[in-house]
Amino acid sequence: MATSAELAEAGPVQWPAIIAGAIGAAGISFTLHAFAAGIGLSIYSTAPTWRDSSVGYWLLTGLYLLFVALAAFGVGGYLAGRLRVPVGLSNLETEFRDGLHGLVTWGLAIVLTAVMALGVAAVASPAMAPSGGSPGAAQSVAGENIIASELDELFRSDSEVENISYRRAEAARILLKASSHDGVPNPDRRYLAVLTASATGVDMAEATARADRQIAASERELRKARVAGVLQALFAGIALFVGAAVAWFAACEGGRDRENRSFPGFAWHRRRV
């Protein structure tokens, strides 16, 4: 049992237990997400292979996000409830405070995971930049990440294309309009054909045909990217809401084990006797 001094210092919110649970949850979540990124278990990425994803693959990714939430927030919530010092209140109030500590742990774990992800992204982004350097007028990151193959086919030529980085960026900004409500305007279509003919040396008929093909292909890929982004956001939101509930109930379970001085499903301490 906690001493009177410990009870007096504990207070209504016990941050050491919350921080310990959040660190545990963030560590598990970051590790599992790193593993998923390594095996390509992601709805959307900068790699061109995401465009071959099927509905079954998207559902598998959603289930994996749910598994990560169950594992990470379950452990984090349990740690917060188990490490919290009880303050001598009724059983119902004690359980309620355990659950609240689990919920706060859930929120702090999300912040910690986001900070770690931003740090990794900041380190990795220079290496992943399509043309190197900082994004600007000479490159289109969105275009290179989503419709890079269409840009390759548009400017395919036997000879070297001058100022290719800027030409690709300019063409990408036009092709990205394919996902808009009105599509690519006719003046932009004509200019894209002229740009293709000037860059590759093909005749206008071939350049116009290329431009029309890549506009249609870009529209399909941009639609698929939008669907993938919406599904990713939906699955992530569902996983986070489930994680909040799991953290609450896991913290309550940790509090019950704390009060009973028991362990969650382990009998090793009995076998040692």
C-alpha positions in Angstrom: 0.0 0.0 0.0 1.1 3.5 -0.6 2.2 5.6 2.3 0.4 8.8 3.4 3.2 10.9 1.9 2.9 9.1 -1.4 -0.8 9.6 -1.5 -0.4 13.3 -0.7 2.2 13.8 -3.5 0.3 11.7 -6.1 -2.4 14.2 -6.9 -5.3 13.7 -9.3 -3.1 13.4 -12.4 0.0 11.3 -12.1 2.2 12.3 -14.9 5.0 9.7 -14.3 2.6 6.9 -14.9 1.2 8.7 -18.0 4.6 9.4 -19.4 5.8 5.9 -18.9 2.7 4.5 -20.6 2.9 7.0 -23.5 6.6 6.1 -24.1 5.8 2.4 -24.1 2.9 3.0 -26.6 4.9 5.3 -28.8 7.8 2.9 -28.9 5.6 -0.1 -29.9 3.7 2.0 -32.5 6.8 3.5 -34.1 8.5 0.0 -34.3 5.4 -1.6 -35.9 5.0 1.2 -38.3 8.7 1.1 -39.3 8.3 -2.7 -39.9 5.2 -2.0 -42.0 7.0 0.6 -44.1 9.9 -1.8 -44.6 7.6 -4.5 -46.1 5.5 -2.1 -48.1 2.4 -2.4 -46.0 1.1 1.1 -46.7 -1.8 2.4 -48.7 0.1 5.3 -50.2 3.8 6.0 -50.6 6.2 7.8 -52.8 7.1 4.5 -54.6 5.3 3.9 -58.0 4.3 0.4 -56.8 1.4 1.8 -54.7 -0.6 2.2 -57.9 -0.8 -1.6 -58.3 -2.5 -1.9 -54.9 -5.8 -3.8 -54.8 -8.9 -3.3 -52.5 -7.8 -6.4 -50.6 -4.4 -4.8 -50.0 -6.0 -1.6 -48.7 -8.2 -3.6 -46.3 -5.1 -5.5 -45.1 -3.4 -2.2 -44.4 -6.5 -1.0 -42.4 -6.4 -4.2 -40.4 -2.8 -3.7 -39.7 -3.4 -0.2 -38.5 -6.1 -1.6 -36.1 -3.6 -4.2 -34.9 -1.0 -1.5 -34.1 -3.6 0.5 -32.2 -4.6 -2.5 -30.1 -1.0 -3.5 -29.3 0.5 -0.1 -28.7 -2.4 1.6 -26.8 -3.2 -1.6 -24.9 0.3 -1.8 -23.5 0.5 1.9 -22.9 -2.8 2.1 -21.1 -2.0 -1.0 -19.0 1.3 0.6 -17.9 -0.4 3.9 -17.0 -3.0 2.1 -14.9 -0.6 -0.4 -13.3 1.9 2.3 -12.3 -0.6 4.8 -11.0 -0.6 5.2 -7.2 -4.1 4.8 -5.8 -5.3 7.7 -3.6 -7.7 5.8 -1.3 -10.9 6.6 -3.1 -13.9 4.3 -3.8 -13.5 1.5 -6.2 -15.7 3.1 -8.8 -13.8 6.4 -8.6 -10.4 4.6 -8.7 -11.4 2.7 -11.8 -12.7 5.9 -13.5 -9.4 7.7 -12.8 -7.4 4.7 -14.1 -9.4 5.0 -17.3 -8.8 8.7 -17.6 -5.1 8.2 -17.1 -5.2 5.7 -20.0 -7.0 8.2 -22.2 -4.4 10.9 -21.4 -1.7 8.3 -22.2 -3.3 7.7 -25.5 -3.2 11.4 -26.4 0.4 11.8 -25.3 1.5 8.7 -27.2 0.0 10.1 -30.4 1.9 13.3 -30.0 5.2 11.4 -29.3 4.7 9.2 -32.3 3.9 12.2 -34.5 7.1 14.0 -33.3 9.2 10.9 -34.1 7.6 10.5 -37.5 8.2 14.1 -38.4 11.9 13.8 -37.3 12.3 10.7 -39.6 10.6 12.5 -42.4 12.8 15.6 -42.1 15.9 13.4 -42.3 14.6 11.3 -45.2 13.0 14.0 -47.3 16.3 15.3 -48.9 17.2 11.8 -50.0 13.7 11.2 -51.4 13.5 14.5 -53.3 13.0 13.6 -57.0 15.4 16.1 -58.5 17.5 16.8 -55.4 17.6 20.1 -53.5 14.7 22.0 -52.2 11.3 21.9 -53.9 10.7 24.9 -56.2 9.7 26.0 -59.7 12.2 23.6 -61.2 10.5 20.5 -59.8 7.0 19.2 -58.9 7.2 16.8 -55.9 3.5 15.9 -56.2 3.9 15.2 -59.9 7.0 13.2 -59.5 5.5 11.1 -56.7 2.2 10.4 -58.3 2.5 10.7 -62.1 6.2 10.1 -62.7 5.6 7.3 -65.2 3.2 9.5 -67.2 5.9 12.3 -67.4 8.5 9.7 -68.5 6.3 8.6 -71.4 5.4 12.2 -72.3 9.1 13.2 -72.8 10.5 9.9 -74.0 13.0 10.6 -76.7 16.1 9.0 -78.3 18.1 12.3 -77.8 18.8 14.2 -74.6 16.0 16.7 -73.6 17.3 20.1 -72.7 16.2 21.6 -69.4 14.3 18.4 -68.6 13.7 19.2 -64.9 11.8 22.4 -65.6 9.9 20.9 -68.5 8.8 18.0 -66.4 7.7 20.3 -63.6 5.7 22.5 -66.0 4.1 19.5 -67.6 3.3 18.0 -64.1 1.5 21.1 -63.1 -0.7 20.8 -66.2 -1.3 17.1 -65.8 -2.3 17.6 -62.1 -5.3 19.6 -63.3 -6.7 16.4 -64.7 -8.2 15.6 -61.3 -10.0 18.9 -61.2 -13.7 19.2 -61.8 -13.2 20.8 -65.3 -10.1 18.7 -66.2 -7.3 20.1 -68.2 -8.4 23.2 -70.2 -8.0 23.2 -74.0 -5.3 25.9 -74.0 -3.2 23.8 -71.5 -3.7 20.8 -73.7 -2.4 22.6 -76.7 0.5 24.0 -74.8 1.4 20.6 -73.4 1.5 19.2 -77.0 3.7 22.1 -78.1 6.0 21.6 -75.1 6.2 17.8 -75.8 7.0 18.5 -79.5 9.6 21.1 -78.6 11.3 18.9 -76.0 11.3 15.6 -77.9 11.4 16.6 -81.5 8.4 14.6 -82.6 5.8 16.0 -84.9 2.7 17.8 -83.6 0.3 14.9 -84.3 2.4 12.5 -82.2 2.9 15.2 -79.5 -0.9 15.8 -79.3 -1.5 12.0 -79.1 1.0 11.7 -76.3 -0.5 14.6 -74.4 -4.0 13.2 -74.7 -2.9 9.8 -73.5 -1.0 11.1 -70.5 -3.8 13.4 -69.5 -6.2 10.4 -69.4 -3.7 8.3 -67.6 -3.0 11.0 -65.1 -6.7 11.4 -64.4 -6.9 7.7 -63.5 -3.8 7.7 -61.3 -4.8 10.9 -59.5 -8.3 9.4 -58.8 -6.6 6.3 -57.4 -4.3 8.4 -55.3 -7.2 10.4 -53.9 -9.1 7.2 -53.0 -6.0 5.8 -51.4 -5.5 9.0 -49.4 -9.2 9.0 -48.2 -9.0 5.3 -47.2 -5.7 5.9 -45.3 -7.2 8.8 -43.4 -10.4 6.7 -42.7 -8.5 3.7 -41.4 -6.1 5.8 -39.4 -9.1 7.6 -37.7 -10.8 4.4 -36.9 -7.6 2.9 -35.5 -7.1 6.0 -33.3 -10.6 5.9 -31.9 -10.3 2.2 -31.2 -7.0 2.9 -29.6 -8.6 5.4 -27.2 -11.1 2.8 -26.1 -8.4 0.2 -25.7 -6.2 2.6 -23.7 -9.1 3.3 -21.3 -10.0 -0.3 -20.7 -6.4 -1.5 -20.5 -5.7 1.2 -17.9 -8.7 0.0 -15.9 -7.4 -3.6 -16.2 -4.0 -2.5 -15.1 -5.6 -0.8 -12.1 -7.4 -3.9 -11.1 -4.2 -6.0 -11.4 -2.5 -3.3 -9.3 -5.2 -3.6 -6.6 -5.2 -7.4 -6.6 -1.4 -7.6 -6.9 -1.7 -10.0 -9.9 -0.2 -10.2 -13.3 -2.0 -10.2 -16.7 -2.3 -13.9 -17.6 1.2 -14.8 -16.3 1.8 -17.7 -13.9 5.6 -17.5 -13.9 5.7 -15.9 -10.5 3.9 -18.9 -9.1 6.1 -21.4 -10.8 9.1 -19.8 -9.1 7.7 -20.6 -5.7 
